[in-house]
Amino acid sequence: MKVSKTLLLVAAVLLLLISVTGVSAASPSDDDNRVNFAPDEILVKFNPGVISSEAAQIHRQHGGQVKETMPAIGVQVVSIARGQASEKIRAYSADPRVAYAEPNFIAQAVGNPDDAYFDKQWGMIKVEAPQAWEVTTGSIDVNIAILDTGIDLGHPDLASKVKASINFTGSATATDYYGHGTHVAGIAAASTNNGIGVAGLGYNSTLMNVKVLGDDGSGYYSWIAQGVTWAADNGAEVINLSLGGSSPSLTLESAVNYAWGKGVVVVAAAGNSGSSAPFYPAYYTNSVAVAATDASDSLPSWSNRGDWVDVAAPGVSIYSTLKDNGYGYKTGTSMASPHTAGLAALLFSVVADFNGNGLLNDEVRSRIEANCDDIGLSGVGSGRINAYKAVSGLSPATGSIAGTVIDAADGVPLAGASVSDGVRTASTDANGWYTIADVPPGSYTVTASASGYASLSQIISVAAGQTSTVNFVLTRIVPPTTKPMWVDSITFRLTGNTLRLSIRVAEEGGAVAGAQVAVKLVWSGGQSWNFSGTTDSLGIASFLVPKAPVGVYVATVTSLTTSGYTWDTAQGVISASYTLNRSSGKSGS
């Protein structure tokens, strides 16, 4: 069959874009508060049984003033003299009626760069790029080759990132006169955290400007194939192809396979025709084919799809660099592809050659596809990319627990502290950080302990592919300077239909008056009561249950405090049970 001259000169069809150029500029925020905790307020929680008048007296004693209260957890925000946080924390912590006192720490948005227009880049937030940058910001030694209409080589957000530039087209220059390649390059690896413009997902990665589409936005397959092989031979780890055509080509496929064999990850746009028909070079086995998603994680009608499409990424109204030093929005799978290319570049700095073939591109691609978010997309193999999951390398079946351990008195990080979820244990580093990885989903009691400090536990939930943050503030163990007291007896007495529960508190040589007692009473019929009170001159605190129903009652003392004494749980009793029936009378513990 005769092949027409037109087919021999098949041009790569540039993906259709909807473009709006932004014209306004913004200044980076001057708010750069690096203080670790509030200098004029602390957080205080009292032990159960401490009444409001007593708490007010403690605040007066230490010069604190309650600013606000969190009733659900019993914590008060307390105003203090500026600069005295550490001193006041020590003073409050020394009072046995105080459960804990700690700094009111300051949190920062995780990993957000200071680029002026980052708030317009919804796609970066969607794929959890800021969290990924907390794990790695990549390397300047990892190169992303942008095979496109060129890059605006004078753009302030791109000029310092371009390490090589070459032109395979009929244009007189490698710079971008069409405007497509510049937008793509910014998504992949614009200068990030530089106070201007936008952030690139590849962060520290370097760009290679490989012009394979002419100034009208189209180019021959031969130009593209030359660009692919040149990039592979000249140090590219990632090649981004936000371009393509509907005609297959052995030459183009051979170039893709050549690059893959050289250890390059080839990322290609899936196309914008709303079809499942093959689109090249994305269709080829050794290309990562990328569909587009919108801010609602939906696949727009125009995005190609099919069993040959590997992943999806944000591609609707994507804000990035434009030619002539501009910034603005564009839409298409052309915008989805560089999100994935930028992620691939990040991954080259964290993966290892597990299969021993001397290459990393297979591990990078596997990480991308294995750690996508399943958002229910039909016609996309692995879901929408998630940068944080990919660089963290978590198994989708597990999560992790991470956080800090600090000293309650001065907020200093505790190195060498032990944190355990009951099965796995981690130690804190010099900055007080710890991570417990590969934790199956479920509920865990996480305990932090350190030599010379009281241990502390928290109950948390872990979800697959997520990190649960658990921070600990440990209090130094102060040598006891108080006398021991204990619960001498727990008794029940039925008078008519009223059940009286009496708690007697004693010390060596007699009763303890004025002790604050908290007790939980549980009835076998499913009801429970929480009582609190103060012992009288005989050391007894009594509580009544009117119209007490028949059944078994279990009373457990949960707190026992008073000034000058420490509850010695090794002496006396803590709980007692009582069976109420028609003939019931008095029962001891």
C-alpha positions in Angstrom: 0.0 0.0 0.0 1.3 3.4 -0.8 2.0 5.7 2.1 1.0 9.3 1.5 3.5 12.1 2.0 1.1 13.6 4.5 1.3 10.5 6.8 5.1 10.6 6.5 5.0 14.1 7.9 2.7 13.3 10.8 2.9 16.2 13.2 2.5 15.6 17.0 -0.8 17.1 18.0 -0.3 19.5 20.9 -2.9 19.0 23.6 -5.8 21.5 23.5 -5.6 23.9 26.4 -7.8 26.6 27.9 -5.5 29.4 29.0 -6.0 32.4 31.2 -3.0 34.6 32.0 -2.8 36.2 35.4 -1.7 39.8 35.5 -1.5 40.7 39.2 1.4 40.2 41.5 1.5 39.4 45.2 4.2 40.0 47.8 5.4 37.2 50.1 4.2 37.4 53.7 6.3 39.2 56.2 4.9 37.1 59.0 7.7 34.7 59.8 7.2 33.9 63.5 9.8 31.4 64.5 9.0 31.4 68.3 8.5 27.9 69.6 5.8 28.7 72.1 3.7 31.6 73.4 5.8 33.8 75.7 2.8 35.1 77.7 0.5 32.1 78.2 0.6 28.4 79.2 -1.8 25.5 79.3 -2.9 24.0 82.6 -5.0 21.0 83.6 -6.0 20.2 87.2 -6.5 16.7 88.7 -10.0 15.4 89.0 -11.7 16.7 92.1 -10.0 20.1 92.2 -12.9 22.5 92.6 -13.1 25.9 90.8 -12.4 28.0 94.0 -9.3 25.9 94.7 -8.1 26.2 91.1 -8.6 30.0 91.3 -6.5 30.1 94.5 -3.7 28.2 92.7 -3.8 30.6 89.8 -3.6 33.6 92.2 -0.7 31.9 94.0 1.3 31.6 90.7 0.2 34.9 89.1 -1.8 33.3 86.4 -5.1 34.4 84.9 -7.5 32.1 83.0 -7.9 33.4 79.5 -10.2 30.6 78.2 -11.2 27.0 79.0 -11.6 23.9 76.9 -14.4 22.1 78.8 -14.2 18.9 76.7 -10.7 18.1 77.9 -10.5 20.2 81.1 -7.6 22.4 79.9 -7.2 26.1 80.7 -5.3 28.7 78.7 -3.6 30.8 81.4 -2.1 34.3 80.8 1.2 34.9 82.6 3.8 37.6 82.6 5.6 37.7 79.3 8.8 35.7 79.2 8.0 33.7 82.3 6.5 30.6 80.6 9.2 28.2 81.7 9.2 29.5 85.3 5.5 29.3 85.6 5.3 25.8 84.1 7.7 24.6 86.8 5.7 26.3 89.5 2.4 24.9 88.4 3.9 21.4 87.8 5.2 21.2 91.4 1.7 21.5 92.8 0.2 18.0 93.3 -3.2 19.3 92.4 -2.1 20.1 88.9 -2.2 17.2 86.3 0.1 19.0 84.0 1.3 22.4 82.8 2.9 22.9 79.4 3.8 25.6 76.9 1.3 26.8 74.4 3.3 25.7 71.4 3.2 27.3 68.0 2.4 25.2 64.9 3.4 26.0 61.4 1.8 24.9 58.1 3.5 21.7 57.0 6.0 22.2 54.3 4.3 25.2 52.6 6.8 27.2 50.6 6.9 31.0 50.5 6.2 31.3 46.8 3.8 34.2 46.3 1.2 32.3 44.3 1.4 29.0 46.0 -2.2 29.5 47.3 -3.4 29.3 43.7 -1.8 25.9 43.2 -4.6 23.6 44.4 -3.0 20.7 42.6 0.0 20.7 44.9 -2.2 20.5 48.0 -4.3 17.8 46.4 -1.4 15.5 45.8 0.1 16.4 49.3 3.2 17.9 47.9 3.9 20.0 51.1 3.9 16.9 53.2 6.1 15.2 50.6 8.6 18.1 50.8 8.9 17.4 54.5 10.3 14.0 53.6 12.5 15.2 50.6 12.9 18.2 48.4 14.8 16.2 45.8 18.2 16.9 44.4 19.8 19.3 41.9 21.5 16.3 40.5 18.1 14.9 39.2 17.2 16.3 35.8 13.7 16.7 34.3 13.9 17.0 30.5 10.9 19.1 29.3 10.3 18.1 25.7 8.0 20.8 24.5 7.7 24.2 22.8 10.8 25.3 24.7 11.1 27.2 28.0 11.2 31.0 28.5 14.9 31.1 29.5 14.6 34.6 31.0 11.7 33.7 33.4 12.6 34.6 37.0 11.1 31.4 38.3 12.8 29.1 35.7 16.1 30.7 34.5 18.2 29.4 37.4 16.7 25.9 37.0 17.6 25.2 33.3 21.0 23.5 33.1 20.8 22.5 29.4 19.0 23.8 26.3 18.7 22.3 22.8 16.5 22.8 19.8 15.4 20.0 17.4 12.8 22.0 15.5 12.8 24.4 12.6 12.6 27.4 15.0 15.6 29.7 15.2 15.7 29.5 19.0 15.2 27.1 21.9 13.2 29.6 23.8 9.4 29.4 24.1 7.4 31.6 21.8 4.2 29.5 21.9 3.8 29.5 25.7 3.1 25.8 26.4 6.5 24.5 27.5 7.1 27.3 30.0 3.8 26.4 31.8 4.7 22.7 31.9 8.2 23.4 33.2 6.9 25.5 36.1 4.6 22.7 37.3 7.5 20.2 37.2 10.2 22.2 38.8 9.8 26.0 39.1 12.2 27.6 41.6 10.5 26.7 44.9 10.5 28.6 48.3 12.2 31.6 46.6 9.6 34.1 47.7 8.2 34.7 44.2 5.9 33.0 41.7 4.9 29.4 42.0 6.3 26.2 43.4 7.4 23.2 41.3 6.6 19.7 42.5 10.2 18.6 41.7 11.4 21.3 44.1 15.2 21.1 43.9 15.2 19.2 40.7 17.0 20.7 37.6 15.3 21.4 34.2 16.6 20.5 30.7 15.0 22.5 27.9 14.5 20.2 24.9 12.6 22.0 22.2 10.8 19.4 20.0 7.6 21.4 19.1 7.9 24.5 16.9 6.6 28.0 17.5 3.2 27.0 16.2 2.8 24.2 18.9 3.4 21.2 16.6 6.3 19.1 15.7 7.4 16.0 13.8 7.7 12.6 15.5 11.4 12.6 14.4 12.0 15.8 16.5 10.4 14.2 19.5 12.4 10.9 19.1 15.7 12.9 18.8 14.8 14.8 21.9 14.0 11.7 23.9 17.3 9.9 22.9 19.3 13.1 23.5 17.9 13.6 26.9 18.5 10.0 27.8 22.2 10.3 26.7 22.8 13.6 28.5 21.8 12.9 32.1 18.0 13.1 32.3 16.4 11.0 35.0 12.9 12.1 34.0 11.4 13.0 30.6 8.1 14.9 30.4 6.1 14.6 27.2 3.0 16.9 27.4 2.3 16.2 23.8 1.3 13.4 21.5 -0.6 12.3 18.4 -3.1 9.6 17.4 -0.8 7.8 15.0 1.5 5.0 16.3 5.2 5.1 15.3 7.9 2.4 15.7 10.5 5.2 15.8 8.8 7.0 18.6 8.3 3.7 20.6 11.9 2.8 20.0 13.0 6.1 21.5 10.8 5.6 24.5 12.2 2.1 25.0 15.8 3.4 24.6 15.2 6.0 27.4 13.7 3.4 29.7 16.6 1.1 29.1 18.9 4.0 30.1 17.1 4.3 33.5 14.8 7.2 32.6 11.2 7.5 33.7 9.2 8.7 30.7 6.0 10.5 31.6 3.4 11.4 29.0 0.1 13.2 28.7 -2.8 10.8 28.0 -4.6 13.3 25.7 -7.6 15.5 25.7 -10.1 14.0 23.3 -12.3 12.3 25.9 -11.5 8.9 24.3 -10.1 5.5 25.2 -8.3 5.2 21.9 -4.5 5.0 22.0 -2.6 8.3 22.2 1.1 8.2 21.6 3.7 8.2 23.1 1.6 7.8 26.3 0.2 4.5 25.1 3.6 2.8 25.0 4.4 0.3 27.8 7.5 2.2 28.9 5.6 5.5 29.2 3.7 6.5 32.3 0.4 7.7 30.8 -1.3 10.4 32.8 -5.0 11.5 32.8 -6.3 14.7 34.3 -8.4 15.4 37.4 -10.1 18.5 38.7 -10.2 20.0 42.2 -13.1 17.6 43.1 -11.0 14.6 42.1 -13.2 13.9 39.1 -12.1 12.9 35.6 -13.2 15.7 33.2 -15.1 14.6 30.2 -12.3 15.6 27.8 -9.5 13.6 29.5 -8.6 10.4 27.8 -9.0 7.2 29.7 -8.7 3.4 29.3 -6.8 0.4 30.5 -3.6 1.8 29.0 -3.8 5.0 31.3 -1.6 4.4 34.3 -2.3 7.3 36.7 -4.1 10.6 37.0 -3.0 14.0 38.3 -4.4 17.6 38.7 -4.9 19.1 35.2 -7.8 21.6 35.4 -7.1 25.3 36.0 -3.5 24.8 36.9 -1.6 27.9 37.9 2.0 28.1 36.7 4.6 30.1 34.8 3.9 31.7 31.4 6.2 33.1 28.8 7.2 36.7 29.0 7.8 36.4 32.8 4.1 35.8 33.4 1.9 33.5 35.5 -1.5 32.1 34.7 -3.9 29.1 34.4 -4.0 26.3 31.8 -6.0 23.1 31.6 -5.2 19.7 30.0 -3.5 16.4 30.5 -0.5 18.5 29.5 -0.7 20.0 33.0 -1.3 16.6 34.7 1.8 15.0 33.2 4.4 17.4 34.8 2.9 16.9 38.2 3.8 13.3 37.8 7.2 14.1 36.3 8.0 16.3 39.3 7.0 13.5 41.7 9.2 11.1 39.8 12.2 13.5 40.2 11.6 13.6 44.0 11.5 9.8 44.2 15.0 9.4 42.6 16.4 10.9 45.8 14.7 8.3 48.1 14.4 5.0 46.3 17.0 2.2 46.3 17.8 -0.5 43.6 15.9 -3.3 45.3 16.0 -5.7 42.3 19.7 -5.2 41.7 19.4 -4.3 38.0 21.5 -1.2 38.4 18.6 1.2 37.6 16.2 3.1 39.7 13.5 4.0 37.2 11.5 0.8 37.8 11.5 1.5 41.5 10.4 5.1 40.9 7.5 4.1 38.6 6.4 1.4 41.0 6.3 3.8 43.9 4.2 6.3 41.9 1.6 3.7 40.9 1.5 1.7 44.2 0.9 4.8 46.3 -1.9 6.5 44.4 -5.2 7.6 46.1 -8.1 5.4 45.0 -10.7 8.1 44.3 -13.0 5.8 42.2 -11.8 6.9 38.7 -13.0 4.7 35.9 -10.4 4.1 33.2 -7.3 5.0 35.2 -5.2 2.1 36.4 -3.8 3.3 39.7 -5.8 6.3 40.8 -4.6 9.9 41.4 -1.0 10.4 42.4 -0.1 11.1 46.1 3.4 12.6 46.4 3.6 12.1 50.2 2.6 8.5 50.1 5.0 7.8 47.3 8.1 9.4 48.9 7.3 8.0 52.3 7.2 4.5 50.8 4.4 3.3 53.1 2.6 0.1 52.2 -1.0 1.0 51.4 -2.0 -1.5 54.1 -0.2 0.3 56.9 0.2 3.8 58.4 2.6 5.4 60.8 2.8 7.2 64.1 5.1 10.2 64.4 5.7 13.2 66.7 7.9 14.8 69.3 8.8 14.3 72.9 9.7 17.4 75.0 10.4 18.5 78.5 7.3 20.1 80.2 9.3 22.5 82.2 11.2 24.3 79.4 10.1 22.8 76.1 13.5 21.3 75.3 13.4 18.2 73.0 14.2 15.0 74.7 16.7 12.8 72.8 16.7 9.1 73.4 13.1 8.9 74.8 11.3 5.7 74.0 7.9 5.7 72.3 5.9 2.5 71.9 2.5 1.5 70.4 2.6 -1.6 72.5 4.2 -3.7 69.7 6.7 -1.4 67.9 9.1 1.0 69.6 11.1 4.0 68.4 13.6 6.4 70.0 13.6 10.1 69.6 16.5 11.9 67.8 18.4 15.0 68.9 15.4 17.1 68.0 13.0 15.0 70.0 11.4 13.5 66.8 10.3 9.9 66.4 8.6 7.8 63.8 7.0 4.4 64.2 6.5 3.0 60.6 4.4 0.1 59.2 1.6 0.3 61.7 -1.5 -1.7 60.8 -4.7 0.3 60.9 -6.4 0.3 64.3 -6.5 1.9 67.7 -3.4 2.1 69.8 -2.2 3.2 73.3 1.0 5.0 72.5 3.3 5.5 75.5 6.3 7.8 75.8 8.9 7.3 78.5 12.3 8.7 79.4 14.7 8.3 82.3 13.8 10.7 85.1 10.4 11.5 83.7 6.9 10.3 84.3 5.6 8.2 81.4 2.6 9.4 79.4 0.1 7.5 77.2 -2.4 8.6 74.6 -5.0 6.6 72.7 -4.9 7.2 68.9 -6.2 5.7 65.7 -4.0 4.8 62.7 -5.4 4.7 59.1 -3.9 3.0 56.1 -1.4 5.2 54.3 -1.7 8.0 56.8 0.5 9.4 59.6 -1.0 10.0 63.0 0.7 12.7 64.9 1.2 12.1 68.6 3.2 14.7 70.6 4.3 14.1 74.2 5.2 16.6 77.0 6.9 14.7 79.8 7.2 15.9 83.4 10.3 15.4 85.4 9.8 13.1 88.4 10.2 15.2 91.6 11.4 13.2 94.7 8.4 12.9 97.1 8.3 15.4 99.9 4.8 14.6 101.0 3.3 12.0 103.4 1.5 8.9 102.1 -2.2 8.5 102.4 -4.5 5.7 101.2 -8.0 4.5 100.9 -8.5 2.6 104.1 -12.0 1.2 103.2 -14.8 1.3 100.7 -18.2 0.5 102.3 -21.8 0.3 101.1 -25.0 0.7 103.2 -28.6 0.4 102.0 -31.1 2.6 103.9 -34.5 2.1 102.4 -34.1 2.5 98.7 -31.0 4.7 99.0 -27.5 3.2 98.6 -24.7 5.0 100.5 -21.1 4.6 99.3 -18.5 5.7 101.9 -14.8 6.1 101.2 -12.5 6.4 104.2 -9.0 8.0 103.7 -6.2 7.3 106.2 -2.6 8.0 107.0 -0.2 6.5 109.5 -1.8 7.4 112.8 -5.2 8.5 111.8 -7.8 9.8 109.3 -7.1 12.4 106.6 -9.6 15.3 106.5 -10.0 17.5 103.5 -8.8 15.0 100.9 -10.4 15.3 97.5 -11.8 11.9 96.4 -13.1 10.9 92.9 -14.8 7.5 92.5 -16.6 5.7 89.7 -19.5 3.5 90.5 -20.7 1.0 87.9 -23.9 -1.0 88.2 -24.3 -4.4 86.4 -27.5 -3.1 84.7 -25.4 -0.8 82.5 -25.5 2.5 84.4 -22.5 4.3 86.0 -21.9 7.4 88.2 -18.8 9.6 88.6 -18.7 11.1 92.1 -16.2 13.6 93.7 -16.1 15.0 97.2 -14.0 15.9 100.2 -13.4 13.8 103.3 -14.8 15.1 106.7 -13.0 15.2 110.0 -13.3 11.4 110.2 -11.6 11.0 106.8 -14.9 9.9 105.2 -16.4 11.1 101.9 -20.0 9.7 101.3 -22.0 9.5 98.1 -25.7 8.6 97.6 -27.6 6.6 95.0 -31.3 7.2 95.5 -33.7 4.5 94.4 -30.8 2.1 93.8 -31.9 -0.9 91.6 -31.1 -4.5 92.5 -27.8 -5.7 91.1 -24.0 -5.7 91.5 -22.1 -2.5 92.1 -18.4 -1.9 91.7 -16.8 1.2 93.1 -13.3 2.3 92.0 -11.4 5.3 93.4 -9.9 7.1 90.4 -8.3 10.1 92.2 -7.1 11.0 95.7 -5.4 14.3 96.3 -4.8 16.9 98.9 -2.0 19.3 99.8 1.0 17.7 101.6 0.0 14.1 100.8 0.6 11.6 98.0 -1.8 8.7 97.3 -0.1 5.5 98.1 -1.9 3.0 95.9 0.2 0.1 97.3 -1.6 0.4 100.6 -5.3 0.0 101.4 -7.8 -0.6 98.7 -8.8 0.9 95.4 -12.0 -0.8 94.5 -14.8 -2.9 96.1 -18.0 -4.6 95.0 -21.5 -4.9 96.5 -24.5 -7.0 95.6 -27.9 -5.4 96.3 -30.8 -7.6 96.8 -34.0 -7.5 98.9 -32.2 -8.6 102.0 -29.1 -6.4 101.5 -27.6 -4.4 104.4 -24.1 -3.0 105.0 -21.2 -4.5 103.1 -17.5 -3.7 103.4 -14.7 -3.5 100.8 
